[in-house]
Amino acid sequence: MRRPATAVALLHCGLALAQVRMDGDVRFVGPDGERRIDGLASPLDETAAIPVSVLASGTVHWAEASLESGSLRLVLDPPVILVDDGLLIRFLSPVTNDGPMAITAVGATAIPLVRTDGSPLPGSALRAGTVAEVLFEDGRWILLNPSSKTCPPGTVPTAGPTCMDASAFQGLRFYEAIEHCAARGGKLCTWDEYAVGCALRQAELSGLFVEWEWIDDTSNHTHTANQAGRFTCQSQRSANVIVTMTGNTRCCYRTR
């Protein structure tokens, strides 16, 4: 078994600790289960061999963060020479943001920090004194653990962790409506989600009461899907021919 290594820390005869740079591979020999290197210290750079304890702790990609010219400057320890897709960094945020942010790390170029859906960072997604976790992917930094739970663009918050489309998509059959919402990262609203959202946010929802809208509900006794919202927020009916009948589609989402 071979393990590439550029630097290892060795304890010699229990008396000395040294940093050794290896220009080649390390070859492990001996019985299975006994091949190991004892005495590895914390790495000095991102190419160094590391002990399991350091990897498990996440300190390999821990950064010190500061605010400079409206961007977050991250200084990694150990340093990283090249930013590749999949690089995961944790840092203590020095600021609570009030809008979009960018990150400067491993170079002078500021790269946007965005939500997991690619949209700009909303206010208070970063909060001063809390640990943030960001992932580099496809030329951008993605915030994986926003402090604020915000709704996707084009939706409005209703009750609890639920958001609803501000406008409805027209002319879909039941199964098409399910696929439409799934492709957007949501689902059809349940009856209670629809009724509550309609009642609470009626002024912010466009296209209400002009057509029946699909909901995530069925009537087992008639083997039909259900629709809501044609005349009031409480309007409801069974759609008997779900393979041909169409309706409007307004999706619901759970914030993360």
Buried (B, 14 or more C-beta within 10 A) or exposed (E): EEEEBBBBBBEEEEEEEEEEEEEEEBEEEEEEEEEEBEEBBBBBEBEBBBBEEBEEEEBBBBBEBBBEEEBBBBEBBBEBEEBEEEBBBBBEBBBBBEEBBBBBBBEEEBBBBBBBEEEEBBEBBBBEEEEBBBBBBEEBBBBBBBBBBBBBEEBBBBEEEBBBBBEBBEEBBBEBBBEBBEEBEBBBBBBEBBBBBBEBBEEEBEBBBEBBBBBBBBBEEEEBBBBBBBEBBEBBEBBEEBEEBBBBBBBBBBBE
